[in-house]
Amino acid sequence: MRFDVKLLASIIVVSILVILNVYPRVFSHLFTQLQEAVLKGGLWIFLIVMIIQSIVSIIPAEAVLILGGSAFGFIVSSMIGTAGLMAGALVNYAIGLSFGRPIVEKIVGGLELEKVEKFFKKHGSKVIFAARFIPWVSFDVISYFSGITGVSLVAFTIATLLGTIPRALFYSYLGEKIGLDIEKGETSVLSYLLLATLLVIVLLIILSEKKTSQARPEEA
């Protein structure tokens, strides 16, 4: 099995789970330091980080929103998170619209673009909304591809906003809840969230491997 993002994510989640359960004080200390760093950066830095991660997915939006929720609270994190995700999505849309497929392929890779293209062919433009809830499809690529294919700005903005708001609300609420629990010395909510995340990642790896193995005879 080739080493990919899903495998890396599973290793990170398992590592956090181990630290959380074996060394809870160490984890609480690290989380508190991250929370303080976010607070020191302020709302503008939080917004900028949300925009950057929307354009270049190095850090998952979920992790940033959870930290934002724990630092700034549910309402503020939801508002800033939504604004940042929308701004990043619109930048990606503009890049796709202005520069076309060759540039986007260099940014995200041909395979990712082909995956999204298949989703568009199968489900149409409604995938713009649904992609916010599909963990194995990169929304960054959805935004780029929407620009490439000439999806109208109004349709893209509305679908993206409708998909972004619940996402920002959910993870910001989780962040606030996790932050309050850690202050009390409890980590059960975070443990359950990490376990659920790990199960989803493992399921995606299994499905990906199954799809790859089924495709090999056809290629031969």
C-alpha positions, -999 to 999 in steps of 0.1 A, spaced: 0 0 0 15 33 -10 20 59 17 -6 87 12 -24 114 31 -50 91 46 -23 68 61 -4 98 74 -36 112 89 -43 78 106 -8 78 121 -13 113 135 -47 105 150 -34 73 166 -4 92 180 -28 119 195 -50 91 210 -20 74 226 -7 107 242 -43 117 252 -49 84 271 -14 75 283 -2 111 291 -33 132 296 -15 160 314 10 163 286 -18 165 260 -37 191 281 -6 212 284 1 210 247 -36 218 238 -35 248 263 -4 261 246 -20 259 212 -51 276 225 -30 304 239 -11 308 207 -44 312 188 -56 338 213 -23 357 210 -25 357 172 -60 372 174 -90 371 151 -71 385 121 -45 357 122 -73 331 127 -90 345 96 -58 345 76 -50 309 86 -85 298 76 -81 314 42 -46 299 37 -57 264 47 -86 267 22 -62 274 -6 -34 251 4 -47 222 25 -17 216 47 -37 218 79 -73 204 80 -100 230 84 -116 209 111 -85 212 133 -83 249 128 -120 254 136 -118 232 167 -89 253 180 -108 285 171 -138 273 189 -118 265 220 -100 299 219 -127 323 208 -159 305 215 -186 290 194 -201 321 179 -169 340 170 -152 309 156 -183 301 135 -184 335 120 -147 339 113 -144 303 102 -172 307 76 -157 339 63 -122 323 59 -135 292 42 -156 312 18 -128 336 10 -104 306 3 -130 289 -19 -136 320 -39 -99 325 -45 -96 289 -57 -127 295 -80 -111 326 -94 -78 307 -101 -97 280 -120 -118 305 -139 -88 327 -149 -60 302 -156 -78 270 -165 -70 233 -162 -32 233 -169 -24 256 -140 -48 238 -116 -33 204 -125 1 218 -115 -14 230 -82 -35 200 -72 -23 172 -95 -41 154 -123 -54 125 -103 -73 147 -78 -87 167 -107 -99 135 -125 -116 123 -93 -135 155 -89 -144 155 -126 -160 121 -122 -181 134 -93 -192 164 -114 -202 141 -143 -221 118 -120 -238 143 -97 -237 176 -114 -231 210 -98 -249 199 -66 -216 182 -56 -204 218 -47 -227 217 -17 -223 180 -9 -185 181 -10 -184 200 23 -196 168 39 -176 142 19 -143 136 36 -125 119 7 -131 147 -18 -110 178 -15 -132 209 -15 -102 230 -27 -102 209 -59 -140 213 -62 -136 251 -61 -108 250 -87 -129 227 -110 -160 249 -106 -140 278 -120 -126 257 -148 -160 244 -159 -176 279 -157 -201 273 -129 -217 307 -123 -203 327 -95 -237 331 -79 -245 294 -80 -210 285 -66 -212 311 -38 -247 300 -27 -239 263 -27 -205 269 -10 -221 291 17 -249 266 24 -223 238 28 -198 259 48 -221 273 75 -230 239 91 -194 227 89 -181 259 107 -209 257 133 -203 220 140 -165 221 145 -166 254 163 -191 240 188 -169 209 192 -139 231 198 -157 251 225 -169 219 242 -134 203 240 -118 234 254 -142 236 284 -137 198 290 -99 201 290 -101 229 315 -120 205 338 -95 177 332 -119 157 310 -110 144 275 -139 119 267 -154 141 240 -121 145 222 -113 108 226 -146 98 209 -141 124 181 -106 110 175 -118 74 174 -146 83 150 -120 101 128 -98 71 129 -126 48 119 -135 70 90 -99 72 78 -95 34 80 -128 29 61 -115 53 34 -82 34 31 -101 1 28 -124 15 1 -95 31 -17 -75 -1 -17 -106 -21 -29 -112 3 -57 -76 1 -68 -76 -37 -68 -108 -38 -88 -93 -13 -114 -61 -34 -120 -78 -62 -140 -94 -37 -162 -61 -19 -168 -45 -52 -177 
